[in-house]
Amino acid sequence: MKNIFKKLLRNDNWLNRSTNLGVASSRTNNTIYSPTLTLSKRTLEGLYNDDGISQRIVESVVADSLKGFINAEPELLDELKRIQAKQKIYEAGTFGRLYGGALLIAFVDDGQELLQPLDQKRIHKIVSLQIYDRHQVSFEDKDVCQDIYSEHFGKAEIYKISQPKQGYQTDEEYFEVHHSRCFVFGGKHLSTTAKLHNNGWDGSVLQACYNSIRNYGIVNNSSVEIVQDFVQPILKMSGLSDKASSGELDAVKRRLEVIDRSRSSQNTIMLDSEGGEEYSKLPSTVSGLSDLWEKFSENICATTGIPASRLFGKSPSGLNSSGENDLKNWHDIVGSYREDQIEPCLTWLLEILQNQHSWNNKPATFNWTFPALHNPSELELAEIKKKYAEIDIMYADRGGIEISEAWQERFGNGEFQRDIQLSTPDHEDDEIDEVRGLQGN
């Protein structure tokens, strides 16, 4: 009896040997994680070019982060437009997410070779911006920075760029470029070990959601098959088995063709009653198909973090019918991408532009900001203005601010401002003078 109790005490899970529950041979214990093979360049390229959902997954974060581009001086915006900065950043960010990395290279006329560091003091002009995905970029171990006190430690200092020749030639041309002339866009973050096995690059954002995309595609294609077989005609013919075994199958096929032609032309089928034939149609059911689509699409949204309204263009459903939480989470994701990728890229690019000697009409300031990710509706904007007005009135009633100055700061520039700076109210100076006068008496 003691041995039995000891054996039971060693078991941490529920156990039923008659039903195989909890034993080593159970379905649950034999279910383990199997890593998905790393998607090849050809597969990623095919998904991006041919599958609309995959394309949206790759592009949506980059597109929303660049929506409205930036707020800046007109001269600065014109110069950015000259070098197609928005389009090039969009392409580099897209290929970075698709393949796990991409280079945005600034071809700058500074009197130096591409292999040499960019000389900020001798910049004549940015000639153009070009994009190369990670499969066109390589570097050797000797080109990796080994200085632990350098902010570039562990990263390549020289990149080798391959570009195929034009036309039908399969040979490739190579050139080398210093890292100061490049900005690296990444993809899905990998562990340190996985990144080393991936030649120092990030992973594709499609890797983690590949199974969800594949399953959704299977459901869609299977649904098409169901629709095609929505009505299944059935022809019963006496002696069909005997005719098939006696080699008269061709006659049966010809009979089916006659019936099909008569149905197509007159929508009516004429049968010989003496032949013992019977023709009927059995409809296939499609009930529950929309719910099935919904579940598989929700799985894609869960694995990518992209709300259904953005990925599939449909209204949110369920308990959170307003979709506010989904949009807030999505804006957080886009805001993080802006902060991690777009902002550093623009900072690097604007420093080069600012040092151009050939730029005569430079703007008075190089300050810039991102536009809001969400533009409120007229009703939402009215509610916001109302709340700020109530706050201003509350402070004004208590003598904290001058209401006329608050109105001027909020609306004086022709556009409503949330953040304003106000001076000290005049009546406080009057009170201070009055106190000093009493002290003098």
C-alpha positions as CSV (number, residue, x, y, z in Angstrom):
1,M,0.0,0.0,0.0
2,K,2.9,2.4,0.8
3,N,4.4,1.9,-2.6
4,I,1.1,2.7,-4.2
5,F,0.9,6.0,-2.3
6,K,4.5,6.9,-3.1
7,K,3.8,6.2,-6.8
8,L,0.7,8.4,-6.7
9,L,2.5,11.2,-5.0
10,R,5.1,11.3,-7.8
11,N,2.4,12.1,-10.3
12,D,1.8,15.9,-10.8
13,N,-0.9,15.6,-13.4
14,W,-4.3,13.9,-13.8
15,L,-3.8,10.3,-14.9
16,N,-6.2,7.8,-16.4
17,R,-4.6,4.8,-18.1
18,S,-7.8,3.4,-19.5
19,T,-8.4,6.6,-21.6
20,N,-4.7,7.4,-22.1
21,L,-5.1,10.7,-20.2
22,G,-1.8,12.1,-18.9
23,V,0.3,9.1,-19.9
24,A,3.3,9.5,-22.2
25,S,1.5,8.1,-25.2
26,S,-1.4,10.5,-24.9
27,R,-2.2,12.9,-27.7
28,T,-1.4,15.9,-25.6
29,N,2.0,14.7,-24.4
30,N,2.9,13.7,-27.9
31,T,2.1,17.2,-29.3
32,I,5.2,19.3,-29.4
33,Y,6.3,22.5,-31.1
34,S,7.9,22.0,-34.5
35,P,9.8,25.0,-35.9
36,T,8.7,26.3,-39.3
37,L,11.3,26.3,-42.0
38,T,12.7,29.8,-42.6
39,L,11.0,31.3,-45.6
40,S,13.2,31.7,-48.6
41,K,13.7,34.9,-50.6
42,R,11.6,33.4,-53.5
43,T,8.7,32.5,-51.1
44,L,8.7,35.9,-49.5
45,E,8.8,37.6,-52.9
46,G,5.9,35.5,-54.1
47,L,3.8,36.2,-51.0
48,Y,4.4,39.9,-51.3
49,N,3.7,40.1,-55.1
50,D,0.8,37.6,-55.2
51,D,-1.0,37.6,-51.8
52,G,-2.9,40.8,-50.9
53,I,-3.0,40.0,-47.2
54,S,0.7,39.4,-47.0
55,Q,1.3,42.6,-48.8
56,R,-0.8,44.6,-46.4
57,I,0.9,43.0,-43.4
58,V,4.3,44.1,-44.7
59,E,3.3,47.6,-45.9
60,S,0.6,48.8,-43.3
61,V,3.0,49.8,-40.5
62,V,5.3,51.7,-42.8
63,A,2.4,53.3,-44.8
64,D,0.7,54.5,-41.6
65,S,3.9,55.8,-40.0
66,L,4.5,58.0,-43.1
67,K,0.9,59.2,-43.5
68,G,1.2,62.9,-43.9
69,F,5.0,62.5,-43.8
70,I,6.2,65.4,-41.6
71,N,5.3,69.0,-40.6
72,A,8.2,71.3,-41.6
73,E,9.2,74.5,-43.4
74,P,8.1,74.5,-47.1
75,E,11.7,74.8,-48.3
76,L,12.7,71.7,-46.3
77,L,9.7,69.8,-47.7
78,D,10.6,70.8,-51.2
79,E,14.2,69.5,-50.8
80,L,12.9,66.2,-49.4
81,K,10.6,66.0,-52.3
82,R,13.5,66.6,-54.7
83,I,15.3,63.5,-53.5
84,Q,12.0,61.5,-53.2
85,A,12.7,61.0,-49.5
86,K,9.2,59.8,-48.5
87,Q,9.0,57.3,-51.4
88,K,12.5,55.9,-50.7
89,I,12.0,55.6,-47.0
90,Y,8.7,53.8,-47.7
91,E,10.4,51.3,-50.0
92,A,13.3,50.8,-47.7
93,G,11.0,50.2,-44.7
94,T,8.9,47.8,-46.7
95,F,11.8,45.7,-48.0
96,G,13.3,45.7,-44.5
97,R,10.1,44.2,-43.0
98,L,9.7,41.8,-45.9
99,Y,13.3,40.4,-46.1
100,G,14.5,41.3,-42.6
101,G,16.7,44.2,-43.7
102,A,17.4,46.8,-46.3
103,L,19.8,49.7,-46.9
104,L,18.9,53.2,-47.8
105,I,22.0,54.6,-49.4
106,A,22.6,58.4,-49.9
107,F,24.7,59.1,-52.9
108,V,26.4,62.3,-51.8
109,D,28.7,64.5,-53.8
110,D,31.4,65.3,-51.1
111,G,34.5,64.7,-53.2
112,Q,35.1,61.4,-51.5
113,E,34.9,57.7,-52.7
114,L,31.9,55.7,-51.5
115,L,34.4,53.6,-49.4
116,Q,35.4,56.6,-47.4
117,P,33.4,58.1,-44.5
118,L,31.0,60.8,-45.4
119,D,32.6,64.3,-44.9
120,Q,29.8,66.5,-43.5
121,K,31.9,69.6,-44.1
122,R,32.4,69.0,-47.8
123,I,28.9,68.0,-48.8
124,H,28.0,69.7,-52.1
125,K,24.7,68.0,-52.8
126,I,22.7,64.8,-52.2
127,V,22.4,63.3,-55.7
128,S,19.9,60.6,-55.0
129,L,18.7,57.9,-52.6
130,Q,18.7,54.2,-53.5
131,I,17.4,51.1,-51.8
132,Y,19.0,47.6,-51.7
133,D,17.5,44.7,-49.8
134,R,19.5,42.4,-47.5
135,H,20.0,39.8,-50.2
136,Q,21.9,42.4,-52.3
137,V,24.1,43.4,-49.3
138,S,26.9,41.5,-47.7
139,F,29.9,42.2,-45.5
140,E,33.0,40.3,-44.3
141,D,34.1,39.6,-40.8
142,K,37.0,42.0,-41.1
143,D,34.6,44.8,-42.0
144,V,32.8,44.5,-38.6
145,C,33.7,47.1,-36.0
146,Q,35.7,45.6,-33.1
147,D,36.0,48.7,-31.0
148,I,33.9,48.1,-27.9
149,Y,34.0,51.9,-27.2
150,S,32.4,52.7,-30.5
151,E,28.7,53.2,-30.9
152,H,29.0,51.2,-34.1
153,F,30.5,48.2,-32.2
154,G,29.5,44.8,-33.7
155,K,28.1,46.4,-36.9
156,A,29.5,46.4,-40.4
157,E,31.6,49.4,-41.3
158,I,31.8,48.6,-45.0
159,Y,28.9,47.1,-47.0
160,K,29.3,45.2,-50.3
161,I,26.4,45.9,-52.7
162,S,25.5,43.7,-55.6
163,Q,23.2,44.8,-58.4
164,P,22.3,42.8,-61.5
165,K,23.1,44.2,-64.9
166,Q,20.4,45.4,-67.1
167,G,18.7,43.2,-69.7
168,Y,19.2,39.5,-69.9
169,Q,22.7,39.4,-68.5
170,T,23.0,37.3,-65.3
171,D,26.3,38.7,-64.2
172,E,26.3,41.1,-61.2
173,E,28.2,44.2,-60.5
174,Y,29.5,45.1,-57.1
175,F,30.5,48.3,-55.2
176,E,31.4,49.0,-51.6
177,V,30.1,51.8,-49.5
178,H,30.9,53.2,-46.0
179,H,28.2,52.8,-43.3
180,S,28.0,56.6,-42.7
181,R,26.4,56.9,-46.2
182,C,23.7,54.3,-45.3
183,F,20.8,53.8,-43.0
184,V,19.7,50.3,-42.1
185,F,16.1,49.3,-41.9
186,G,15.3,46.2,-40.0
187,G,12.5,43.6,-39.8
188,K,11.3,41.3,-37.1
189,H,13.6,41.3,-34.1
190,L,15.5,38.0,-33.5
191,S,17.4,36.6,-30.6
192,T,21.2,37.2,-30.7
193,T,21.9,33.6,-31.7
194,A,19.2,33.5,-34.4
195,K,20.5,36.8,-35.8
196,L,24.1,35.4,-36.0
197,H,22.7,32.5,-38.0
198,N,20.9,34.9,-40.2
199,N,24.1,36.7,-41.2
200,G,23.5,39.6,-38.8
201,W,20.1,40.5,-40.2
202,D,16.6,40.5,-38.7
203,G,13.8,38.1,-39.7
204,S,10.9,38.7,-42.0
205,V,7.6,39.8,-40.4
206,L,5.8,37.2,-42.5
207,Q,7.7,34.3,-40.8
208,A,5.7,34.3,-37.6
209,C,2.4,34.7,-39.3
210,Y,3.0,32.4,-42.2
211,N,0.9,29.5,-40.9
212,S,-2.0,31.8,-40.2
213,I,-1.8,33.2,-43.7
214,R,-1.6,29.7,-45.2
215,N,-4.5,28.5,-43.2
216,Y,-6.6,31.5,-44.2
217,G,-5.7,30.8,-47.9
218,I,-6.8,27.2,-47.5
219,V,-10.1,28.2,-46.1
220,N,-10.7,30.7,-48.9
221,N,-9.8,28.2,-51.7
222,S,-11.8,25.5,-50.1
223,S,-14.8,27.9,-50.0
224,V,-14.5,28.4,-53.7
225,E,-14.7,24.6,-54.2
226,I,-17.9,24.5,-52.1
227,V,-19.4,27.3,-54.2
228,Q,-18.6,25.5,-57.4
229,D,-20.2,22.4,-56.1
230,F,-23.1,24.3,-54.6
231,V,-25.6,22.3,-56.6
232,Q,-24.6,18.7,-57.4
233,P,-26.7,17.1,-60.2
234,I,-27.3,13.4,-59.9
235,L,-28.4,11.1,-62.7
236,K,-29.7,7.6,-61.9
237,M,-29.6,5.2,-64.8
238,S,-30.8,1.6,-64.6
239,G,-28.1,-1.0,-65.4
240,L,-25.3,1.6,-65.0
241,S,-22.9,-0.9,-63.4
242,D,-23.5,-3.5,-66.2
243,K,-22.9,-0.9,-68.9
244,A,-19.7,0.2,-67.3
245,S,-18.4,-3.3,-66.9
246,S,-19.4,-4.2,-70.5
247,G,-17.5,-1.4,-72.0
248,E,-20.5,0.9,-72.7
249,L,-19.1,3.7,-70.6
250,D,-18.7,6.0,-73.6
251,A,-22.4,5.7,-74.3
252,V,-23.1,6.8,-70.8
253,K,-20.8,9.8,-71.1
254,R,-22.5,10.8,-74.4
255,R,-25.9,10.6,-72.6
256,L,-24.6,12.9,-69.9
257,E,-23.4,15.4,-72.5
258,V,-26.8,15.4,-74.2
259,I,-28.5,16.1,-70.8
260,D,-26.1,18.9,-69.9
261,R,-26.6,20.6,-73.3
262,S,-30.3,20.5,-73.0
263,R,-30.1,21.9,-69.5
264,S,-27.8,24.7,-70.5
265,S,-29.9,25.8,-73.5
266,Q,-33.4,25.5,-72.2
267,N,-32.9,25.1,-68.4
268,T,-35.1,22.0,-68.8
269,I,-34.1,18.4,-68.8
270,M,-36.0,15.9,-70.9
271,L,-35.6,12.2,-70.0
272,D,-37.0,9.0,-71.4
273,S,-39.4,7.5,-68.9
274,E,-39.0,4.1,-70.4
275,G,-35.3,4.2,-69.8
276,G,-35.7,4.2,-66.1
277,E,-33.7,7.4,-65.6
278,E,-34.0,9.8,-62.7
279,Y,-32.4,13.2,-62.5
280,S,-32.1,15.3,-59.3
281,K,-30.1,18.1,-57.7
282,L,-28.6,18.1,-54.2
283,P,-27.6,21.6,-52.9
284,S,-24.5,21.9,-50.7
285,T,-24.8,23.9,-47.5
286,V,-22.7,27.0,-46.8
287,S,-24.0,27.6,-43.3
288,G,-21.2,28.5,-40.9
289,L,-18.8,29.4,-43.7
290,S,-18.7,33.1,-42.7
291,D,-18.0,32.3,-39.1
292,L,-15.1,30.1,-40.2
293,W,-13.7,32.9,-42.3
294,E,-14.0,35.2,-39.3
295,K,-12.1,32.9,-37.0
296,F,-9.2,32.4,-39.4
297,S,-9.0,36.2,-40.1
298,E,-9.0,36.9,-36.4
299,N,-6.0,34.6,-36.0
300,I,-4.0,36.6,-38.6
301,C,-4.9,39.8,-36.7
302,A,-3.8,38.2,-33.4
303,T,-0.4,37.1,-34.9
304,T,0.3,40.4,-36.6
305,G,-1.2,42.9,-34.2
306,I,-3.0,44.6,-37.1
307,P,-6.7,45.3,-36.5
308,A,-9.3,43.8,-38.8
309,S,-10.5,47.3,-39.8
310,R,-6.9,48.0,-41.2
311,L,-6.0,44.6,-42.5
312,F,-9.3,43.4,-44.0
313,G,-11.2,46.7,-44.3
314,K,-14.1,45.6,-42.2
315,S,-15.8,47.0,-39.1
316,P,-14.9,45.6,-35.8
317,S,-17.3,43.1,-34.1
318,G,-17.8,41.4,-30.8
319,L,-17.8,43.0,-27.4
320,N,-15.5,45.8,-28.5
321,S,-17.8,46.9,-31.4
322,S,-16.3,50.4,-31.4
323,G,-12.8,49.1,-32.1
324,E,-11.2,51.9,-30.0
325,N,-8.9,49.5,-28.1
326,D,-7.8,47.9,-31.4
327,L,-7.0,51.3,-33.0
328,K,-5.2,52.5,-29.8
329,N,-3.0,49.4,-29.8
330,W,-2.4,49.8,-33.5
331,H,-1.4,53.5,-33.1
332,D,1.0,52.4,-30.4
333,I,2.6,49.9,-32.8
334,V,2.9,52.5,-35.6
335,G,4.2,55.1,-33.1
336,S,6.9,52.7,-32.0
337,Y,8.0,52.1,-35.6
338,R,8.1,55.8,-36.1
339,E,10.4,56.2,-33.1
340,D,12.6,53.2,-33.9
341,Q,13.0,53.5,-37.7
342,I,11.5,56.6,-39.3
343,E,12.8,59.3,-36.8
344,P,16.4,58.1,-36.8
345,C,16.4,57.9,-40.6
346,L,15.1,61.4,-40.9
347,T,17.6,62.7,-38.4
348,W,20.4,61.1,-40.4
349,L,19.1,62.5,-43.7
350,L,18.4,66.0,-42.4
351,E,21.9,66.4,-41.1
352,I,23.2,65.7,-44.6
353,L,20.7,68.1,-46.2
354,Q,21.5,70.8,-43.7
355,N,25.2,70.7,-44.7
356,Q,24.6,71.0,-48.4
357,H,26.6,73.9,-49.9
358,S,24.6,74.0,-53.1
359,W,21.3,74.6,-51.3
360,N,20.7,78.4,-51.5
361,N,17.2,78.8,-50.1
362,K,17.7,76.9,-46.9
363,P,14.8,77.2,-44.4
364,A,15.0,79.4,-41.4
365,T,14.6,76.3,-39.1
366,F,15.1,72.6,-39.5
367,N,12.6,71.8,-36.8
368,W,10.0,69.2,-37.8
369,T,7.3,67.0,-36.2
370,F,5.2,64.0,-37.2
371,P,1.5,64.6,-37.9
372,A,-1.0,63.0,-35.6
373,L,-1.7,59.3,-36.3
374,H,-5.4,59.9,-35.8
375,N,-7.3,62.9,-37.2
376,P,-10.4,63.5,-35.0
377,S,-13.8,64.0,-36.7
378,E,-15.6,67.4,-36.5
379,L,-17.6,66.1,-33.6
380,E,-14.6,64.8,-31.7
381,L,-12.7,68.1,-32.4
382,A,-15.7,70.1,-31.0
383,E,-15.6,67.9,-27.8
384,I,-11.9,68.5,-27.4
385,K,-12.2,72.3,-27.8
386,K,-15.1,72.3,-25.4
387,K,-13.1,70.5,-22.7
388,Y,-10.1,72.8,-23.1
389,A,-12.4,75.8,-23.0
390,E,-13.8,74.5,-19.7
391,I,-10.3,74.2,-18.3
392,D,-9.3,77.7,-19.4
393,I,-12.5,79.1,-17.8
394,M,-11.8,77.3,-14.5
395,Y,-8.3,78.7,-14.3
396,A,-9.5,82.2,-15.3
397,D,-12.2,82.2,-12.6
398,R,-9.5,81.5,-10.0
399,G,-7.2,84.2,-11.3
400,G,-4.6,81.8,-12.7
401,I,-4.7,83.0,-16.4
402,E,-6.0,85.8,-18.5
403,I,-8.8,84.4,-20.7
404,S,-8.1,86.8,-23.6
405,E,-4.5,85.6,-23.8
406,A,-5.5,82.0,-23.5
407,W,-7.9,82.4,-26.5
408,Q,-5.2,84.2,-28.5
409,E,-2.7,81.3,-27.8
410,R,-5.2,78.7,-28.7
411,F,-6.7,80.2,-31.9
412,G,-4.4,83.1,-32.8
413,N,-2.3,81.1,-35.3
414,G,-5.4,80.0,-37.3
415,E,-5.4,76.5,-35.9
416,F,-6.4,75.1,-32.6
417,Q,-3.5,74.5,-30.3
418,R,-3.6,72.1,-27.3
419,D,-0.3,73.0,-25.7
420,I,0.1,76.7,-24.9
421,Q,2.3,78.9,-22.8
422,L,0.9,81.8,-20.8
423,S,2.5,84.7,-19.0
424,T,1.8,85.6,-15.4
425,P,-1.5,87.5,-15.0
426,D,-1.2,91.3,-14.6
427,H,-3.3,91.4,-11.4
428,E,-0.7,89.4,-9.6
429,D,1.8,92.2,-10.2
430,D,-0.8,94.7,-8.9
431,E,-1.3,92.7,-5.7
432,I,2.5,92.6,-5.2
433,D,2.7,96.4,-5.6
434,E,-0.1,96.8,-3.2
435,V,1.6,94.7,-0.6
436,R,4.8,96.6,-1.0
437,G,2.9,99.9,-0.6
438,L,1.4,98.7,2.7
439,Q,4.8,97.6,3.9
440,G,6.2,101.0,3.2
441,N,3.5,102.7,5.2
